[in-house]
Amino acid sequence: MSATLAAGLGGMSSATITSAGLAVGLALLAAEHVTWWRGATASGGGGKKGAPAEGGAKARDPQALIPFWFGVAFGTLAVACPAGLLGAGAGVLRWGGNGIGGTVMSWMTGQSAPTVATGSAPSLDGYGALVVTALVIVLWLLRAKFGKATKGKWKKGVFVGVLIAIGTGIFAMVGNLVVPGANEIGAWALDGLIHGNLGSML
């Protein structure tokens, strides 16, 4: 499936991100991958600074990034919610990221942060809302099954997702894959499970 690099303005949820908020998202994204590259594992822990972490997992194992990138996807879905707790929560996180980044930028450079995007990921439709609702319930029910380090990586990914899920450029690929994918999965499941078109599910 090819990803469109710019979402159409008519089908986008409204949100504002500043260059400072984007800088926060990029910094967290870079730090997570540098840590992974240097040998950190999803199980957390580690020896001396710069040494590979303990816990049995292989250094640079792509699976160690799954909680983080799942969080990025979830944050993108939250931004795509036109309202509700997830949509409002994404707005609060963006406000916080913009504020933190703006303060650091002002202190470090003396410059104010301009707005770089007011559009975000394609909007979630009713089918996608079904998927997100089910996902939230599953995460809530299984919350005790995830380790502290995994939860931390997921939360960091959510924060990054709401900050970098902007409407144009290379980061639009994330939104244009995740949100339409959720919409399509919801439509596919509803058609097969509710309307009895089981052939469409095979």
C-alpha positions, 0 to 999 in steps of 0.5 A, spaced: 500 500 500 502 506 498 502 512 503 500 519 500 505 524 503 500 529 504 493 528 507 487 532 504 485 538 508 478 536 508 479 530 511 484 532 517 483 533 524 485 540 527 491 541 531 496 545 532 504 544 533 509 549 533 517 548 531 518 547 539 513 542 540 516 538 534 523 539 536 521 535 543 518 529 539 524 529 534 528 529 540 524 523 544 524 519 537 532 520 537 533 518 544 529 512 544 533 509 537 540 511 540 538 508 546 536 502 542 542 502 538 547 502 543 544 496 546 538 497 551 532 492 551 525 492 552 526 489 559 529 495 561 535 495 566 542 496 564 549 496 567 554 502 566 552 508 562 553 506 555 554 498 556 549 493 553 543 492 558 542 486 561 536 481 561 537 476 556 534 480 549 539 481 544 542 488 543 538 492 537 533 487 537 527 490 533 522 487 537 525 492 543 522 498 539 515 495 538 512 498 545 515 505 543 512 504 536 505 502 538 505 508 542 507 512 536 501 509 532 496 510 538 498 517 539 497 518 532 490 515 533 488 519 538 490 525 534 485 523 529 479 523 534 475 529 532 473 529 540 472 525 546 477 523 551 482 521 546 482 527 542 482 532 548 488 528 551 492 529 545 490 536 545 493 537 552 499 533 550 500 537 544 499 543 548 504 540 553 509 539 548 509 546 545 510 549 552 516 545 554 519 546 547 517 553 547 520 554 554 527 550 552 527 554 545 526 561 548 532 559 554 537 556 549 536 561 543 532 567 545 527 565 539 520 564 539 517 558 536 512 559 530 507 554 528 509 549 523 502 545 522 495 546 524 492 539 520 494 532 522 492 525 521 486 523 517 480 523 521 478 517 524 471 514 522 466 510 525 469 504 523 476 506 526 472 508 532 470 501 533 477 499 532 480 504 537 475 503 542 476 495 542 483 497 543 483 501 549 478 496 552 484 491 551 489 495 553 485 497 560 484 489 561 491 487 560 495 493 563 497 489 569 500 484 564 505 489 561 512 491 565 514 498 567 519 499 562 514 497 557 509 501 559 514 507 559 516 506 552 509 506 550 507 512 554 513 515 551 511 513 544 504 516 545 507 523 546 511 522 540 506 520 536 501 526 538 507 531 536 510 528 530 503 526 526 503 532 522 499 533 516 505 534 511 511 531 509 515 524 511 511 524 518 504 524 514 506 517 512 505 515 519 498 518 520 496 516 512 498 508 514 495 508 521 488 511 521 486 509 514 488 502 516 484 502 523 478 505 518 479 499 514 480 494 519 473 496 522 469 496 516 472 489 514 470 486 521 463 489 521 462 487 514 464 480 516 462 479 523 455 483 523 453 483 516 455 476 515 459 477 509 464 472 512 467 471 505 470 478 505 474 476 511 478 470 508 
